Amino acid sequence: MIQLTRLNGDRFVLNAEIIRYVERCPDTLVTLISGESIMVAESMNEVVKRAIMYQQEKQMLPQLRAARVECGT
C-alpha cells in the first residue's frame, strides 16, 4: 500500500498492486487495472518510486519478521 494525496489535499492509501500505469498530463494520473483513474499531487516519478519501494518492502517482510522473532521482540 502506498500513501498518496488527491489534488484537494486529502490523503489516501492505494494498493500499489492494482496500478496499471502512471502518466503526467500535466498533473499525475494514476490508472488502475479496473480502468478507474485518480489524479494525485505527487509527481509521476514519486508515485513510481513509492510503488517500487512497496514491492521491495513486501519481498523483505518475511525476513524482517524472522529477525524480530530471533531477537525476541
Secondary structure, 3 states (H helix, E strand, C coil): CEEEEECCCCEEEECHHHEEEEEECCCEEEEECCCCEEEECCCHHHHHHHHHHHHHHHHHHHHHHHHHHHHCC
